[in-house]
Amino acid sequence: MKRKILVTGGAGFIGSNVVAALNEAGRSDVVVNDLLGTDRKWRNLAKRQLADVVPPGDLFAWLAGRKLDAVIHLGAISDTTATDADLVIDTNFRLSLRLLDWCAAARTPFIYASSAATYGDGAQGFDDDWSAQALRQLRPLNLYGWSKHLFDLAVVERHAAGAALPPQWAGLKFFNVFGPNEYHKGEMMSLVAKRFDEARSGRSVRLFKSHRDGIADGEQKRDFIYVDDAVAVVLWLLATPSVSGIFNVGTGKARSFRDLMLAMFRALGRTPNVDYVDMPPTIRTQYQYFTQAEVENLRRAGYNAGFMSIEDAVARYVNGFLDSQDRYR
């Protein structure tokens, strides 16, 4: 009997795109573990074929005695402004430890989402050296980043000690992923999704002014990666069980928020119209002005696919999803 594959957070943004890619690769034996709630999050899965949908509270009862092809663990509280530390740690750290233990005992490959938020303000750079010594130098700026960092440290400590781990384990430090099915994320959506309707209707889009000398308004930079490229890394790892470790998932090329908006206007065929507003004082002290993935670790592991430019990625997003009646993948 063919084993199933479990995707936690499978109704979320990256998760639902992973599920879509698995379906498109011919797999209908995909089990989603997530809360669908009462909003429109279910639409992220409306075009998919699933073997089961398991609520988070039932997960470990469902796992008991099962054999799976792999666990792709993307479920988390991913809001970078979250403040309930007990809830975030219980969800992002302790539950992840339980899944790690299960995968180790069941000899099941385990691919999980870490985050570029673990790098904090970037003072230590963005090198995905996953030695315990290197990881201990990182200082995440927010609760979400810290919860992900704690789990990375726990996994690496086990590896260093020769303790039980799954036959394959891989943590993915996703940078600024954007694309279809992110609409339920509210303020955590990408700026392309948040500003699209304004741009299409002819209104100006707003970007934060810079509050740092030497950086112009709108020139704050991120490593923006289209969700298809991020998902391709996940599928490559599934197909390459010999590879374990922690890897950055970004393009390796930082681009500005202004570049992102210009690409959106270009995809719409409109003249750019951008205004700059003051950044709220509450976030100025923890605002990242620059992120850029170092992807040599992934390349050394054997991943040789390219990454879309911001212009091509935004055009695909706008023309294929945002500027259509059905925005869902």
DRENFI-303263 format. One line per 3 residues: number of its first residue (from 1); their letters; for each residue x, y, z of N, C-alpha, C. Coordinates in nm, 2 decimals, decimal comma, padded with zeros to 4 digits. Layout:
// DRENFI-303263
NUM) A) X:Y:Z:X:Y:Z:X:Y:Z; ...
This chain:
// DRENFI-303263
1) MKR) 00,08:-00,12:00,00:00,00:00,00:00,00:00,09:00,12:00,00; 00,06:00,22:-00,09:00,14:00,34:-00,10:00,12:00,42:00,03; 00,23:00,47:00,08:00,23:00,56:00,20:00,19:00,70:00,17
4) KIL) 00,12:00,76:00,26:00,08:00,90:00,24:00,19:01,00:00,28; 00,17:01,12:00,24:00,26:01,23:00,28:00,18:01,33:00,36; 00,23:01,38:00,47:00,17:01,47:00,56:00,22:01,61:00,54
7) VTG) 00,14:01,71:00,52:00,18:01,85:00,51:00,11:01,92:00,63; 00,18:01,96:00,73:00,12:02,04:00,84:00,12:02,19:00,79; 00,02:02,26:00,83:00,00:02,39:00,77:-00,04:02,39:00,63
10) GAG) -00,10:02,28:00,58:-00,12:02,25:00,44:-00,23:02,34:00,38; -00,31:02,41:00,46:-00,40:02,51:00,41:-00,35:02,65:00,40; -00,23:02,67:00,46:-00,17:02,80:00,46:-00,11:02,83:00,33
13) FIG) -00,03:02,94:00,33:00,03:02,99:00,20:00,13:02,90:00,14; 00,24:02,88:00,20:00,34:02,79:00,13:00,29:02,65:00,13; 00,22:02,61:00,24:00,17:02,47:00,25:00,07:02,43:00,14
16) SNV) -00,02:02,52:00,11:-00,12:02,49:00,00:-00,05:02,49:-00,14; 00,06:02,56:-00,15:00,13:02,56:-00,28:00,21:02,43:-00,29; 00,26:02,38:-00,17:00,33:02,25:-00,17:00,23:02,14:-00,21
19) VAA) 00,11:02,15:-00,15:00,00:02,05:-00,18:-00,03:02,05:-00,33; -00,04:02,17:-00,38:-00,07:02,19:-00,53:00,04:02,12:-00,61; 00,16:02,15:-00,57:00,27:02,09:-00,65:00,28:01,94:-00,64
22) LNE) 00,24:01,89:-00,52:00,24:01,74:-00,51:00,13:01,68:-00,59; 00,01:01,74:-00,59:-00,10:01,70:-00,68:-00,06:01,70:-00,83; 00,01:01,81:-00,86:00,05:01,83:-01,00:00,15:01,73:-01,04
25) AGR) 00,23:01,68:-00,94:00,33:01,57:-00,97:00,26:01,43:-00,97; 00,13:01,43:-00,95:00,06:01,30:-00,96:00,03:01,23:-00,82; 00,05:01,31:-00,71:00,02:01,25:-00,58:-00,11:01,30:-00,53
28) SDV) -00,20:01,21:-00,51:-00,33:01,24:-00,45:-00,34:01,19:-00,30; -00,23:01,13:-00,25:-00,23:01,07:-00,12:-00,17:01,17:-00,02; -00,22:01,30:-00,03:-00,16:01,40:00,05:-00,26:01,43:00,17
31) VVN) -00,21:01,43:00,29:-00,29:01,46:00,41:-00,25:01,60:00,46; -00,35:01,68:00,48:-00,33:01,82:00,53:-00,37:01,82:00,68; -00,28:01,88:00,76:-00,30:01,90:00,90:-00,31:02,05:00,92
34) DLL) -00,43:02,10:00,95:-00,44:02,25:00,96:-00,58:02,28:01,02; -00,59:02,41:01,06:-00,72:02,46:01,10:-00,77:02,54:00,98; -00,89:02,51:00,93:-00,95:02,59:00,82:-01,03:02,71:00,87
37) GTD) -01,08:02,70:00,99:-01,15:02,82:01,04:-01,28:02,86:00,97; -01,32:02,98:00,99:-01,45:03,02:00,93:-01,43:03,13:00,82; -01,31:03,16:00,79:-01,29:03,26:00,68:-01,27:03,18:00,55
40) RKW) -01,20:03,24:00,45:-01,19:03,18:00,32:-01,06:03,10:00,30; -01,00:03,06:00,41:-00,87:02,98:00,40:-00,89:02,85:00,32; -01,01:02,79:00,33:-01,04:02,67:00,27:-01,02:02,68:00,12
43) RNL) -01,03:02,80:00,06:-01,02:02,82:-00,08:-00,88:02,79:-00,13; -00,78:02,80:-00,04:-00,64:02,76:-00,08:-00,63:02,61:-00,12; -00,73:02,53:-00,08:-00,73:02,39:-00,11:-00,84:02,35:-00,20
46) AKR) -00,92:02,44:-00,24:-01,05:02,41:-00,32:-01,02:02,33:-00,45; -00,91:02,35:-00,51:-00,88:02,28:-00,63:-00,79:02,15:-00,61; -00,77:02,11:-00,49:-00,68:02,00:-00,46:-00,75:01,87:-00,43
49) QLA) -00,68:01,76:-00,45:-00,73:01,63:-00,41:-00,65:01,59:-00,29; -00,72:01,55:-00,18:-00,66:01,52:-00,05:-00,71:01,39:00,00; -00,62:01,32:00,07:-00,65:01,19:00,13:-00,72:01,21:00,27
52) DVV) -00,69:01,32:00,33:-00,75:01,35:00,46:-00,72:01,49:00,50; -00,80:01,55:00,59:-00,78:01,68:00,66:-00,79:01,65:00,81; -00,67:01,67:00,88:-00,66:01,63:01,02:-00,65:01,76:01,10
55) PPG) -00,74:01,79:01,20:-00,73:01,90:01,28:-00,61:01,89:01,37; -00,54:02,00:01,40:-00,42:02,00:01,49:-00,44:01,92:01,62; -00,55:01,93:01,68:-00,57:01,86:01,81:-00,57:01,71:01,79
58) DLF) -00,60:01,66:01,67:-00,61:01,52:01,65:-00,48:01,46:01,59; -00,38:01,54:01,57:-00,26:01,50:01,49:-00,19:01,37:01,54; -00,16:01,38:01,67:-00,08:01,27:01,72:-00,16:01,14:01,74
61) AWL) -00,29:01,15:01,76:-00,37:01,03:01,76:-00,38:00,97:01,62; -00,39:01,06:01,52:-00,39:01,02:01,38:-00,26:00,95:01,34; -00,15:01,00:01,39:-00,01:00,95:01,35:00,01:00,81:01,42
64) AGR) -00,05:00,78:01,52:-00,02:00,66:01,60:-00,03:00,54:01,51; 00,09:00,47:01,50:00,09:00,34:01,43:00,10:00,36:01,28; 00,11:00,48:01,23:00,11:00,50:01,08:00,25:00,49:01,02
67) KLD) 00,26:00,47:00,89:00,38:00,48:00,82:00,36:00,58:00,71; 00,45:00,68:00,70:00,43:00,79:00,60:00,56:00,80:00,51; 00,54:00,85:00,39:00,65:00,88:00,31:00,74:00,99:00,36
70) AVI) 00,67:01,09:00,41:00,74:01,21:00,46:00,65:01,30:00,54; 00,70:01,38:00,63:00,63:01,48:00,70:00,69:01,62:00,65; 00,61:01,70:00,59:00,65:01,84:00,56:00,58:01,93:00,66
73) HLG) 00,66:01,98:00,75:00,61:02,05:00,87:00,62:02,20:00,84; 00,51:02,26:00,80:00,50:02,40:00,77:00,40:02,48:00,86; 00,33:02,40:00,94:00,24:02,47:01,04:00,31:02,54:01,14
76) AIS) 00,26:02,66:01,17:00,32:02,75:01,27:00,23:02,87:01,29; 00,25:02,94:01,40:00,21:03,08:01,41:00,32:03,17:01,35; 00,29:03,22:01,23:00,39:03,29:01,16:00,39:03,44:01,16
79) DTT) 00,29:03,49:01,24:00,28:03,64:01,26:00,40:03,69:01,33; 00,48:03,78:01,27:00,60:03,83:01,33:00,56:03,93:01,44; 00,44:03,97:01,45:00,40:04,07:01,56:00,33:03,99:01,67
82) ATD) 00,32:03,86:01,67:00,26:03,78:01,78:00,32:03,81:01,91; 00,24:03,82:02,02:00,30:03,85:02,15:00,27:03,75:02,26; 00,18:03,65:02,23:00,15:03,54:02,32:00,26:03,44:02,32
85) ADL) 00,36:03,46:02,40:00,48:03,38:02,40:00,46:03,23:02,43; 00,37:03,21:02,53:00,34:03,07:02,56:00,27:02,99:02,45; 00,18:03,06:02,38:00,11:03,00:02,26:00,21:02,97:02,15
88) VID) 00,29:03,07:02,12:00,39:03,06:02,01:00,49:02,95:02,04; 00,54:02,94:02,16:00,64:02,84:02,19:00,57:02,70:02,19; 00,45:02,69:02,24:00,38:02,56:02,24:00,36:02,51:02,10
91) TNF) 00,32:02,61:02,01:00,29:02,57:01,87:00,41:02,55:01,78; 00,50:02,65:01,79:00,62:02,65:01,70:00,73:02,56:01,74; 00,75:02,55:01,87:00,87:02,48:01,93:00,83:02,34:01,98
94) RLS) 00,74:02,34:02,08:00,72:02,21:02,15:00,65:02,11:02,06; 00,55:02,15:01,98:00,48:02,06:01,88:00,58:02,01:01,78; 00,67:02,10:01,73:00,77:02,06:01,64:00,87:01,95:01,69
97) LRL) 00,90:01,97:01,82:00,98:01,87:01,89:00,91:01,73:01,89; 00,78:01,73:01,92:00,71:01,61:01,92:00,70:01,54:01,78; 00,69:01,62:01,68:00,69:01,57:01,54:00,83:01,52:01,50
100) LDW) 00,93:01,59:01,55:01,07:01,54:01,52:01,09:01,40:01,59; 01,04:01,39:01,71:01,05:01,26:01,78:00,98:01,15:01,71; 00,86:01,18:01,66:00,78:01,08:01,59:00,85:01,04:01,47
103) CAA) 00,90:01,13:01,39:00,97:01,10:01,26:01,09:01,02:01,29; 01,17:01,05:01,40:01,29:00,98:01,43:01,25:00,83:01,46; 01,14:00,81:01,54:01,10:00,68:01,58:01,05:00,60:01,47
106) ART) 00,97:00,67:01,38:00,90:00,60:01,27:00,99:00,60:01,14; 01,12:00,65:01,15:01,21:00,65:01,04:01,15:00,72:00,92; 01,09:00,84:00,94:01,02:00,91:00,84:01,10:01,04:00,81
109) PFI) 01,12:01,07:00,68:01,19:01,20:00,64:01,11:01,32:00,70; 01,18:01,42:00,74:01,12:01,54:00,81:01,17:01,66:00,75; 01,09:01,74:00,68:01,13:01,87:00,62:01,05:01,97:00,69
112) YAS) 01,11:02,07:00,74:01,04:02,17:00,82:01,07:02,32:00,79; 00,98:02,41:00,82:01,00:02,55:00,79:01,07:02,61:00,91; 01,19:02,66:00,88:01,26:02,76:00,97:01,22:02,90:00,92
115) SAA) 01,31:03,00:00,94:01,27:03,13:00,88:01,40:03,22:00,88; 01,40:03,31:00,78:01,50:03,41:00,78:01,49:03,51:00,90; 01,37:03,50:00,97:01,36:03,58:01,09:01,46:03,54:01,20
118) TYG) 01,51:03,42:01,19:01,61:03,38:01,29:01,74:03,46:01,28; 01,76:03,53:01,17:01,88:03,61:01,16:01,88:03,75:01,23; 01,76:03,79:01,28:01,75:03,91:01,35:01,78:04,03:01,26
121) DGA) 01,86:04,13:01,30:01,88:04,25:01,22:01,99:04,23:01,11; 02,04:04,10:01,10:02,14:04,07:01,00:02,28:04,11:01,03; 02,30:04,15:01,16:02,44:04,19:01,20:02,54:04,08:01,18
124) QGF) 02,49:03,96:01,20:02,57:03,84:01,19:02,57:03,78:01,05; 02,51:03,86:00,95:02,50:03,81:00,82:02,39:03,71:00,80; 02,39:03,65:00,68:02,28:03,56:00,64:02,34:03,42:00,59
127) DDD) 02,44:03,38:00,66:02,51:03,26:00,62:02,44:03,14:00,70; 02,39:03,04:00,62:02,32:02,93:00,68:02,42:02,82:00,73; 02,53:02,86:00,79:02,61:02,77:00,86:02,53:02,72:00,98
130) WSA) 02,50:02,59:00,98:02,41:02,53:01,08:02,49:02,46:01,19; 02,61:02,49:01,21:02,68:02,44:01,33:02,62:02,51:01,45; 02,62:02,44:01,56:02,56:02,49:01,69:02,63:02,62:01,72
133) QAL) 02,76:02,63:01,70:02,84:02,75:01,74:02,79:02,87:01,66; 02,77:02,85:01,53:02,72:02,96:01,44:02,58:03,00:01,48; 02,49:02,90:01,50:02,35:02,93:01,54:02,34:03,01:01,67
136) RQL) 02,43:02,98:01,76:02,42:03,05:01,89:02,45:03,20:01,88; 02,51:03,24:01,77:02,54:03,38:01,75:02,42:03,46:01,71; 02,32:03,40:01,66:02,20:03,47:01,61:02,11:03,53:01,72
139) RPL) 02,06:03,64:01,69:01,97:03,71:01,79:01,84:03,76:01,71; 01,74:03,67:01,71:01,61:03,71:01,64:01,55:03,83:01,71; 01,48:03,91:01,63:01,42:04,03:01,68:01,28:04,01:01,73
142) NLY) 01,22:03,91:01,69:01,08:03,89:01,73:01,05:03,75:01,78; 00,94:03,73:01,85:00,90:03,61:01,91:00,89:03,49:01,81; 00,84:03,52:01,69:00,83:03,42:01,59:00,97:03,37:01,55
145) GWS) 01,06:03,46:01,52:01,20:03,43:01,49:01,26:03,35:01,60; 01,24:03,39:01,72:01,30:03,31:01,83:01,25:03,17:01,84; 01,12:03,15:01,82:01,06:03,02:01,83:01,12:02,93:01,73
148) KHL) 01,14:02,98:01,61:01,21:02,90:01,50:01,35:02,87:01,53; 01,42:02,97:01,59:01,56:02,96:01,62:01,58:02,85:01,73; 01,49:02,85:01,83:01,50:02,75:01,93:01,49:02,61:01,87
151) FDL) 01,40:02,59:01,78:01,39:02,45:01,72:01,51:02,42:01,63; 01,56:02,51:01,56:01,69:02,49:01,48:01,80:02,44:01,58; 01,81:02,51:01,69:01,92:02,48:01,79:01,90:02,34:01,84
154) AVV) 01,77:02,30:01,87:01,74:02,17:01,93:01,78:02,06:01,83; 01,75:02,08:01,70:01,78:01,98:01,60:01,93:01,96:01,58; 02,00:02,07:01,58:02,14:02,07:01,56:02,21:02,01:01,68
157) ERH) 02,17:02,04:01,80:02,22:01,98:01,92:02,21:01,83:01,91; 02,10:01,78:01,87:02,08:01,63:01,85:02,17:01,57:01,75; 02,19:01,64:01,64:02,28:01,60:01,54:02,42:01,59:01,59
160) AAG) 02,46:01,69:01,66:02,60:01,70:01,71:02,62:01,59:01,81; 02,52:01,56:01,89:02,54:01,46:02,00:02,52:01,31:01,95; 02,48:01,30:01,82:02,45:01,17:01,76:02,32:01,11:01,81
163) AAL) 02,23:01,19:01,86:02,10:01,15:01,91:02,01:01,11:01,80; 01,90:01,05:01,83:01,81:01,00:01,73:01,75:01,11:01,65; 01,76:01,10:01,52:01,70:01,19:01,42:01,63:01,12:01,31
166) PPQ) 01,54:01,18:01,23:01,48:01,11:01,12:01,59:01,08:01,02; 01,57:00,98:00,93:01,66:00,94:00,83:01,70:01,06:00,73; 01,61:01,15:00,71:01,64:01,28:00,65:01,57:01,39:00,73
169) WAG) 01,65:01,49:00,75:01,59:01,61:00,82:01,64:01,73:00,75; 01,55:01,83:00,73:01,60:01,95:00,66:01,51:02,07:00,71; 01,58:02,18:00,76:01,52:02,30:00,80:01,53:02,40:00,69
172) LKF) 01,43:02,47:00,65:01,43:02,57:00,54:01,41:02,71:00,59; 01,51:02,79:00,58:01,50:02,93:00,63:01,44:03,02:00,51; 01,31:03,02:00,50:01,24:03,09:00,40:01,27:03,24:00,42
175) FNV) 01,30:03,31:00,31:01,31:03,45:00,31:01,18:03,51:00,27; 01,17:03,62:00,20:01,04:03,68:00,17:00,96:03,62:00,06; 00,88:03,51:00,09:00,81:03,44:-00,01:00,68:03,51:-00,04
178) FGP) 00,65:03,52:-00,17:00,52:03,58:-00,21:00,46:03,50:-00,32; 00,33:03,51:-00,34:00,26:03,44:-00,45:00,12:03,41:-00,41; 00,05:03,33:-00,49:-00,10:03,30:-00,47:-00,12:03,22:-00,34
181) NEY) -00,24:03,24:-00,29:-00,29:03,18:-00,17:-00,23:03,24:-00,04; -00,18:03,36:-00,05:-00,14:03,43:00,08:-00,24:03,52:00,13; -00,36:03,52:00,07:-00,46:03,63:00,10:-00,52:03,62:00,24
184) HKG) -00,51:03,51:00,31:-00,57:03,50:00,44:-00,47:03,56:00,55; -00,35:03,60:00,51:-00,25:03,64:00,60:-00,26:03,78:00,65; -00,36:03,86:00,60:-00,38:03,99:00,65:-00,26:04,08:00,63
187) EMM) -00,21:04,14:00,74:-00,10:04,23:00,74:00,03:04,15:00,71; 00,03:04,02:00,72:00,15:03,94:00,69:00,16:03,91:00,54; 00,06:03,95:00,46:00,07:03,93:00,31:00,19:04,01:00,26
190) SLV) 00,23:03,97:00,14:00,33:04,04:00,07:00,28:04,18:00,02; 00,36:04,27:00,00:00,32:04,41:-00,05:00,25:04,40:-00,18; 00,29:04,30:-00,26:00,23:04,29:-00,40:00,08:04,26:-00,38
193) AKR) 00,05:04,17:-00,29:-00,09:04,13:-00,26:-00,16:04,25:-00,19; -00,10:04,31:-00,10:-00,16:04,42:-00,02:-00,19:04,55:-00,10; -00,10:04,58:-00,19:-00,11:04,70:-00,27:-00,17:04,69:-00,41
196) FDE) -00,20:04,56:-00,45:-00,24:04,54:-00,58:-00,37:04,61:-00,62; -00,47:04,60:-00,54:-00,60:04,66:-00,57:-00,59:04,82:-00,58; -00,51:04,88:-00,49:-00,48:05,02:-00,50:-00,42:05,06:-00,64
199) ARS) -00,32:04,98:-00,67:-00,25:05,01:-00,80:-00,34:04,99:-00,92; -00,42:04,89:-00,92:-00,51:04,86:-01,03:-00,61:04,97:-01,05; -00,66:05,02:-00,93:-00,76:05,12:-00,94:-00,71:05,26:-00,97
202) GRS) -00,58:05,28:-00,98:-00,52:05,40:-01,02:-00,47:05,49:-00,90; -00,49:05,43:-00,77:-00,45:05,51:-00,66:-00,30:05,48:-00,64; -00,24:05,57:-00,55:-00,10:05,56:-00,52:-00,08:05,44:-00,42
205) VRL) 00,04:05,38:-00,43:00,07:05,28:-00,33:00,17:05,34:-00,23; 00,16:05,30:-00,10:00,24:05,36:00,00:00,35:05,27:00,05; 00,47:05,32:00,06:00,59:05,25:00,11:00,64:05,33:00,23
208) FKS) 00,71:05,26:00,32:00,77:05,33:00,43:00,89:05,42:00,39; 00,90:05,53:00,45:01,02:05,61:00,44:01,13:05,54:00,51; 01,25:05,58:00,47:01,37:05,53:00,54:01,40:05,62:00,66
211) HRD) 01,43:05,55:00,77:01,47:05,62:00,89:01,62:05,59:00,92; 01,70:05,56:00,82:01,84:05,53:00,83:01,92:05,60:00,73; 02,02:05,67:00,78:02,11:05,75:00,69:02,17:05,66:00,58
214) GIA) 02,17:05,72:00,46:02,23:05,64:00,35:02,14:05,55:00,28; 02,02:05,53:00,32:01,92:05,45:00,25:01,80:05,53:00,22; 01,77:05,54:00,09:01,66:05,63:00,04:01,53:05,57:00,07
217) DGE) 01,42:05,65:00,07:01,29:05,60:00,09:01,26:05,49:-00,01; 01,20:05,38:00,04:01,16:05,27:-00,05:01,28:05,18:-00,09; 01,40:05,21:-00,05:01,52:05,13:-00,09:01,55:05,03:00,02
220) QKR) 01,47:05,01:00,12:01,49:04,90:00,21:01,48:04,77:00,12; 01,57:04,68:00,15:01,58:04,56:00,06:01,55:04,43:00,13; 01,49:04,34:00,05:01,46:04,20:00,10:01,50:04,11:-00,01
223) DFI) 01,51:03,98:00,03:01,53:03,87:-00,07:01,39:03,82:-00,10; 01,33:03,87:-00,20:01,20:03,83:-00,24:01,21:03,70:-00,33; 01,14:03,60:-00,29:01,14:03,47:-00,37:00,99:03,43:-00,40
226) YVD) 00,97:03,40:-00,52:00,84:03,35:-00,56:00,81:03,22:-00,51; 00,68:03,19:-00,47:00,65:03,07:-00,40:00,68:02,94:-00,48; 00,67:02,95:-00,61:00,70:02,83:-00,69:00,85:02,79:-00,67
229) DAV) 00,93:02,89:-00,66:01,08:02,86:-00,64:01,10:02,80:-00,50; 01,03:02,85:-00,40:01,04:02,80:-00,27:00,99:02,65:-00,26; 00,88:02,63:-00,33:00,82:02,49:-00,33:00,92:02,40:-00,40
232) AVV) 00,98:02,44:-00,51:01,07:02,36:-00,58:01,18:02,30:-00,49; 01,23:02,38:-00,40:01,33:02,33:-00,30:01,28:02,22:-00,22; 01,15:02,24:-00,17:01,09:02,13:-00,09:01,08:02,00:-00,17
235) LWL) 01,03:02,01:-00,29:01,02:01,89:-00,38:01,15:01,83:-00,41; 01,25:01,91:-00,43:01,39:01,85:-00,45:01,44:01,78:-00,33; 01,41:01,83:-00,21:01,46:01,76:-00,09:01,38:01,62:-00,08
238) LAT) 01,25:01,62:-00,11:01,18:01,50:-00,11:01,24:01,39:-00,20; 01,29:01,44:-00,31:01,34:01,35:-00,41:01,49:01,32:-00,39; 01,55:01,38:-00,29:01,69:01,37:-00,26:01,71:01,34:-00,11
241) PSV) 01,67:01,21:-00,07:01,67:01,18:00,07:01,81:01,18:00,14; 01,91:01,18:00,06:02,05:01,18:00,12:02,09:01,31:00,17; 02,01:01,42:00,15:02,05:01,56:00,19:01,98:01,59:00,32
244) SGI) 02,05:01,63:00,42:02,00:01,68:00,54:02,07:01,81:00,58; 02,01:01,89:00,66:02,08:02,01:00,71:01,98:02,13:00,71; 02,03:02,25:00,74:01,95:02,37:00,74:01,99:02,46:00,62
247) FNV) 01,90:02,50:00,55:01,93:02,57:00,42:01,85:02,70:00,41; 01,91:02,81:00,36:01,84:02,93:00,32:01,76:02,90:00,20; 01,64:02,96:00,19:01,56:02,95:00,07:01,53:03,09:00,03
250) GTG) 01,61:03,14:-00,06:01,60:03,28:-00,11:01,66:03,28:-00,25; 01,66:03,39:-00,32:01,72:03,40:-00,45:01,87:03,43:-00,44; 01,92:03,48:-00,33:02,05:03,53:-00,32:02,08:03,67:-00,37
253) KAR) 01,96:03,74:-00,41:01,98:03,87:-00,46:01,87:03,96:-00,40; 01,92:04,06:-00,31:01,82:04,15:-00,25:01,77:04,25:-00,35; 01,65:04,28:-00,34:01,58:04,39:-00,42:01,50:04,48:-00,33
256) SFR) 01,48:04,60:-00,37:01,41:04,70:-00,29:01,26:04,69:-00,30; 01,19:04,74:-00,19:01,05:04,74:-00,20:01,00:04,83:-00,32; 01,08:04,93:-00,35:01,04:05,02:-00,47:01,05:04,93:-00,59
259) DLM) 01,15:04,85:-00,61:01,16:04,76:-00,72:01,04:04,67:-00,73; 01,00:04,62:-00,62:00,88:04,53:-00,61:00,76:04,60:-00,67; 00,73:04,73:-00,62:00,62:04,80:-00,67:00,63:04,84:-00,81
262) LAM) 00,75:04,88:-00,86:00,77:04,91:-01,00:00,74:04,79:-01,09; 00,77:04,67:-01,04:00,74:04,55:-01,12:00,59:04,53:-01,12; 00,52:04,56:-01,02:00,38:04,54:-01,02:00,31:04,64:-01,11
265) FRA) 00,35:04,77:-01,11:00,29:04,86:-01,20:00,32:04,82:-01,35; 00,44:04,77:-01,37:00,48:04,73:-01,51:00,39:04,61:-01,55; 00,37:04,52:-01,46:00,28:04,41:-01,50:00,14:04,45:-01,53
268) LGR) 00,10:04,56:-01,46:-00,04:04,61:-01,49:-00,04:04,71:-01,61; 00,08:04,74:-01,66:00,08:04,84:-01,77:00,05:04,98:-01,73; 00,07:05,01:-01,60:00,04:05,14:-01,55:00,17:05,22:-01,51
271) TPN) 00,15:05,36:-01,51:00,26:05,44:-01,47:00,28:05,43:-01,32; 00,40:05,41:-01,27:00,42:05,40:-01,13:00,37:05,52:-01,05; 00,31:05,50:-00,93:00,26:05,60:-00,85:00,28:05,56:-00,70
274) VDY) 00,39:05,61:-00,65:00,43:05,56:-00,51:00,45:05,68:-00,42; 00,39:05,67:-00,30:00,40:05,77:-00,19:00,48:05,71:-00,08; 00,54:05,79:00,00:00,62:05,74:00,11:00,56:05,80:00,24
277) VDM) 00,55:05,71:00,34:00,49:05,74:00,47:00,58:05,70:00,58; 00,57:05,77:00,70:00,66:05,74:00,81:00,63:05,60:00,86; 00,74:05,53:00,90:00,73:05,40:00,96:00,68:05,42:01,10
280) PPT) 00,58:05,34:01,15:00,54:05,35:01,28:00,65:05,34:01,38; 00,66:05,43:01,48:00,77:05,42:01,58:00,78:05,29:01,65; 00,66:05,21:01,66:00,66:05,09:01,74:00,74:04,98:01,67
283) IRT) 00,77:04,99:01,53:00,84:04,89:01,47:00,98:04,93:01,42; 01,01:05,06:01,44:01,14:05,11:01,38:01,26:05,04:01,44; 01,25:05,00:01,57:01,37:04,95:01,63:01,40:04,80:01,59
286) QYQ) 01,29:04,73:01,54:01,31:04,59:01,50:01,29:04,57:01,35; 01,30:04,68:01,27:01,28:04,68:01,13:01,41:04,64:01,06; 01,40:04,54:00,97:01,52:04,49:00,89:01,53:04,58:00,76
289) YFT) 01,64:04,64:00,74:01,66:04,72:00,62:01,73:04,64:00,51; 01,77:04,52:00,54:01,84:04,44:00,43:01,84:04,29:00,47; 01,79:04,21:00,38:01,81:04,07:00,39:01,85:04,01:00,26
292) QAE) 01,94:03,92:00,26:01,98:03,85:00,14:02,03:03,71:00,17; 01,97:03,61:00,12:02,01:03,48:00,14:02,14:03,44:00,08; 02,23:03,37:00,16:02,34:03,31:00,10:02,30:03,17:00,06
295) VEN) 02,31:03,13:-00,06:02,25:03,00:-00,11:02,35:02,90:-00,15; 02,48:02,93:-00,11:02,59:02,84:-00,15:02,57:02,70:-00,08; 02,52:02,70:00,04:02,49:02,58:00,11:02,40:02,49:00,03
298) LRR) 02,29:02,54:-00,02:02,20:02,47:-00,10:02,26:02,42:-00,23; 02,34:02,51:-00,29:02,41:02,47:-00,42:02,51:02,35:-00,39; 02,58:02,36:-00,28:02,68:02,25:-00,25:02,61:02,12:-00,23
301) AGY) 02,48:02,13:-00,18:02,41:02,01:-00,15:02,35:01,95:-00,29; 02,36:02,02:-00,40:02,33:01,97:-00,53:02,21:02,04:-00,59; 02,15:02,14:-00,53:02,04:02,21:-00,59:02,09:02,31:-00,69
304) NAG) 02,05:02,28:-00,82:02,10:02,37:-00,93:02,00:02,44:-01,01; 01,87:02,44:-00,96:01,77:02,52:-01,03:01,79:02,67:-01,01; 01,74:02,74:-01,11:01,75:02,89:-01,10:01,63:02,95:-01,02
307) FMS) 01,63:03,08:-01,00:01,53:03,15:-00,93:01,48:03,26:-01,02; 01,35:03,28:-01,02:01,29:03,39:-01,10:01,33:03,53:-01,06; 01,35:03,62:-01,15:01,37:03,76:-01,12:01,25:03,81:-01,06
310) IED) 01,26:03,92:-00,99:01,15:03,98:-00,93:01,05:04,03:-01,03; 01,10:04,08:-01,15:01,01:04,12:-01,26:00,93:04,01:-01,31; 00,99:03,89:-01,34:00,92:03,78:-01,39:00,82:03,72:-01,29
313) AVA) 00,87:03,71:-01,17:00,78:03,66:-01,06:00,66:03,74:-01,04; 00,67:03,87:-01,03:00,56:03,96:-01,01:00,47:03,96:-01,13; 00,52:03,95:-01,25:00,44:03,94:-01,37:00,35:03,81:-01,37
316) RYV) 00,42:03,70:-01,32:00,34:03,57:-01,32:00,23:03,58:-01,21; 00,26:03,64:-01,10:00,16:03,66:-00,99:00,05:03,75:-01,04; 00,08:03,86:-01,09:-00,02:03,96:-01,13:-00,11:03,90:-01,24
319) NGF) -00,05:03,85:-01,35:-00,12:03,81:-01,47:-00,19:03,68:-01,45; -00,13:03,59:-01,37:-00,19:03,46:-01,35:-00,29:03,45:-01,24; -00,28:03,54:-01,14:-00,37:03,53:-01,02:-00,44:03,66:-00,98
322) LDS) -00,36:03,76:-00,94:-00,42:03,88:-00,88:-00,51:03,95:-00,98; -00,48:03,96:-01,11:-00,56:04,03:-01,20:-00,65:03,94:-01,28; -00,71:03,84:-01,20:-00,80:03,75:-01,26:-00,92:03,73:-01,17
325) QDR) -01,03:03,67:-01,22:-01,14:03,65:-01,13:-01,11:03,55:-01,02; -01,03:03,45:-01,05:-01,00:03,35:-00,95:-00,85:03,37:-00,91; -00,83:03,42:-00,79:-00,69:03,45:-00,75:-00,62:03,33:-00,69
328) YR) -00,69:03,22:-00,67:-00,63:03,10:-00,60:-00,57:03,00:-00,69; -00,46:02,94:-00,64:-00,39:02,83:-00,72:-00,47:02,70:-00,69
